[in-house]
Amino acid sequence: MVTKVFVSAQEVAEKAGVSRSAVSRTFTPGASVAPETRKRVMEAAEALGYHVNHLARGLMRNESGIVCLIVSEMGTPYRSSLIRAVTQHLQNSGKIAMLINTDRSDGSVDRALRQAIRYRADASIILSGQPDKSITQLCLKNGQRLVLINRDDAQPGPFRINLDDKEAASRILTAFVRAGCRRLAFANSEVGTPSLMAREHGFVAAAAALGMEVAVERFGPTGYEAGKVVAQRLLTRKERPDAIFCANDLLACGVMDAARHQFMMAVPDQLCVAGFDDIEQTSWSSYDLTTFAQPVEAIAREAVAFLAEPGSAEDDGQGRSIRLHAELIWRGSIRGG
């Protein structure tokens, strides 16, 4: 059995014939060290297999460089693309991501987060609106800087990144009306996150401003199978909708497949459909779905830029927020395209 042994800076110093402080300066960006000394230290480090203990160095400065990513539904296309973007930006800024899955509602999430806090995680990014608000409170209580994405937690301190969901809902209503649609519906899940409900409320309010009603159906998780069920409920009503705005793309794909294969309806001739997220599947020819693109890169960039700023949870005070724009991606699921 091989025992893992970490080479110390003192061992490098002894092999290179220099002081311990010379080794430290060699591996400190911007520190002054003679070229010959640097050469000897680097050669000794290479020979011994030495790596700087960034965790120990960070803890001396009261920071670890660890950022918790608190995520639910990480297997969905949108969430996985967001995780990919955030982790890439964290790596580019010299930070380490620690992933915590919050799909389970038992005590495992709380235990995982407390373990991350014991590792002296500097900050957390909550990547979805689903985890309980007690998680936010636990992060703040332990002095973490906090970024909330698509959430409406009222606690002071976090940096909030949201989308203008209501404005997007108003735009898609305009597209439906211009396509000649008059019987409107909204397909949602029962998850009830702030972003999903903002799209629903925005769509209903925009329709009401034009004197139009919206049939709203909610079912299950925010996924493909739930979309099929919602479509069955909407399309068996006495008055079928001729336009359905779906809270996300997975719901929309389920709605479209149920409409075409179970009810033999043509999209977009008999039914116009729109989604939200712009996942990869929406560009496939079988869907060709009009949708809104989540600004994934902008979300990740803003989150990591905030954490890179000097300061602490106390410095964040009341926190601040930004609202990003979701770009409408026009495809063939709405007439007039």
PyMOL commands that set and color helices and strands:
alter all, ss='L'
color gray80, all
select helices_A, chain A and resi 9-16+20-26+35-48+54-60+77-92+108-118+133-141+165-178+194-209+224-235+249-261+280-283+296-308+313-316
alter helices_A, ss='H'
color red, helices_A
select strands_A, chain A and resi 66-71+96-101+123-126+145-149+159-163+184-188+214-218+243-246+272-274+291-293+320-324+327-329
alter strands_A, ss='S'
color yellow, strands_A
deselect
rebuild
show_as cartoon
